[in-house]
Amino acid sequence: QVQLVESGGGLVQAGGSLRLSCAASGRTNSGYHMGWFRQVAGKEREFVAAIGWSGRSTSYADSVKGRFTLSRENAKNTVYLQMNNMKPEDTAVYYCAADPAYYGLKPMYNYWGQGTQVTVSS
């Protein structure tokens, strides 16, 4: 069992930056692929970015490519989502996800955090 805790959400003006963190605890001795998704009330959960367990592979949604950067620090069991040049349409609840086998764009990860709110004002 793996527990995920997101942090770093908040309110930022358009063009600003935020960095989200996701700390994993529990059975973290195995490598886990990690992903970030976001969701607006009434809409489906949307893929944002993913990173392979080694950190060598990353994937991004077209809407955030060039603005968001996902990285990980395995010694701390933590992944970071650096969000730059933020836009009002980035406003959502952001969820961290982990899975020992699945790496992809679909919300098929086995473990999920509780989410953190990100609001971008225009």
Backbone torsions as a table, in degrees:
resi	resn	phi	psi	omega
1	GLN	NA	138.0	-179.4
2	VAL	-124.5	134.9	175.0
3	GLN	-109.5	136.9	-179.0
4	LEU	-120.4	134.0	178.5
5	VAL	-129.0	118.8	177.9
6	GLU	-90.4	153.0	174.0
7	SER	-153.8	165.1	176.0
8	GLY	104.0	-4.0	178.2
9	GLY	-69.9	169.1	179.2
10	GLY	161.7	-161.5	-178.2
11	LEU	-106.1	132.5	179.5
12	VAL	-142.9	150.8	176.3
13	GLN	-80.5	155.0	176.9
14	ALA	-55.1	136.4	-176.6
15	GLY	91.7	-11.5	-178.6
16	GLY	-85.6	-173.3	-175.7
17	SER	-133.1	151.5	171.0
18	LEU	-142.0	154.3	172.7
19	ARG	-125.0	120.0	176.1
20	LEU	-93.4	144.4	175.5
21	SER	-121.6	149.6	175.4
22	CYS	-135.0	113.2	-179.3
23	ALA	-101.5	131.2	-179.8
24	ALA	-104.9	141.9	175.6
25	SER	-139.8	166.0	-177.6
26	GLY	102.5	-136.0	-177.1
27	ARG	-81.3	71.7	-176.1
28	THR	-99.7	12.8	-179.3
29	ASN	-70.7	-24.2	176.4
30	SER	-90.8	154.0	177.6
31	GLY	-72.2	136.6	178.9
32	TYR	-123.1	135.1	168.3
33	HIS	-75.6	142.6	-175.8
34	MET	-124.7	146.7	178.2
35	GLY	-139.6	159.1	172.4
36	TRP	-121.5	135.5	175.3
37	PHE	-129.7	163.3	176.2
38	ARG	-139.7	155.7	-175.8
39	GLN	-146.7	133.3	172.8
40	VAL	-103.7	142.5	-178.3
41	ALA	-52.1	128.6	178.4
42	GLY	88.3	-2.5	-179.7
43	LYS	-121.5	163.4	179.5
44	GLU	-73.0	156.0	176.3
45	ARG	-67.2	134.4	-172.0
46	GLU	-115.1	135.4	177.9
47	PHE	-67.5	138.4	176.2
48	VAL	-114.8	-56.1	-176.6
49	ALA	-162.7	158.4	177.1
50	ALA	-144.7	154.3	179.0
51	ILE	-140.4	135.9	178.6
52	GLY	-70.2	165.9	-173.6
53	TRP	-61.3	-31.5	-178.9
54	SER	-84.0	-16.9	-176.1
55	GLY	90.3	-4.5	-176.4
56	ARG	-79.7	-23.9	-178.6
57	SER	-112.3	132.0	175.0
58	THR	-135.7	151.2	176.8
59	SER	-137.8	146.2	-178.0
60	TYR	-135.9	146.8	170.2
61	ALA	-68.0	148.1	-179.9
62	ASP	-57.7	-32.6	-175.6
63	SER	-68.9	-18.3	-177.7
64	VAL	-118.0	-6.8	-177.1
65	LYS	-58.6	132.2	-179.6
66	GLY	89.9	-14.5	180.0
67	ARG	-114.3	-34.8	-178.3
68	PHE	-106.8	146.0	176.9
69	THR	-133.7	127.7	179.4
70	LEU	-106.3	132.1	178.6
71	SER	-141.6	168.5	179.5
72	ARG	-143.6	152.3	177.6
73	GLU	-127.2	93.0	-171.7
74	ASN	-64.3	-29.5	179.1
75	ALA	-62.7	-25.6	179.1
76	LYS	-107.1	4.3	-178.2
77	ASN	51.4	44.0	-174.8
78	THR	-134.4	141.0	171.5
79	VAL	-117.5	152.4	-176.5
80	TYR	-127.3	134.7	174.3
81	LEU	-114.8	103.3	177.9
82	GLN	-86.1	122.3	-176.7
83	MET	-116.9	115.1	-179.5
84	ASN	-115.7	162.4	178.2
85	ASN	47.0	52.0	-173.6
86	MET	-71.2	151.0	-177.3
87	LYS	-122.7	156.2	178.3
88	PRO	-55.1	-31.9	179.6
89	GLU	-71.9	-5.4	173.1
90	ASP	-81.3	-8.0	-179.7
91	THR	-62.2	125.2	-177.9
92	ALA	-179.2	173.2	166.3
93	VAL	-89.7	126.7	-177.0
94	TYR	-101.3	131.0	-178.2
95	TYR	-117.8	137.8	173.2
96	CYS	-95.8	144.8	-179.2
97	ALA	-139.9	154.5	-178.8
98	ALA	-144.1	149.2	176.8
99	ASP	-157.3	140.0	-179.8
100	PRO	-74.9	-17.4	-175.7
101	ALA	-126.0	-36.2	-174.1
102	TYR	-86.1	132.8	173.5
103	TYR	-136.7	111.7	-178.5
104	GLY	-179.1	-169.6	-172.1
105	LEU	-93.4	-8.9	-177.0
106	LYS	-94.3	151.7	-179.2
107	PRO	-76.3	56.1	-176.5
108	MET	-105.2	13.1	178.1
109	TYR	-69.6	148.1	-173.6
110	ASN	-80.7	-30.2	-175.0
111	TYR	-120.4	141.1	-176.8
112	TRP	-135.7	146.9	172.1
113	GLY	-84.9	-180.0	-176.0
114	GLN	-85.1	-12.3	177.7
115	GLY	95.6	151.9	176.2
116	THR	-137.8	136.1	-175.7
117	GLN	-80.6	133.3	173.2
118	VAL	-122.6	125.9	179.6
119	THR	-126.5	125.8	179.4
120	VAL	-113.5	117.9	-179.1
121	SER	-91.6	147.3	-178.7
122	SER	-90.9	NA	NA
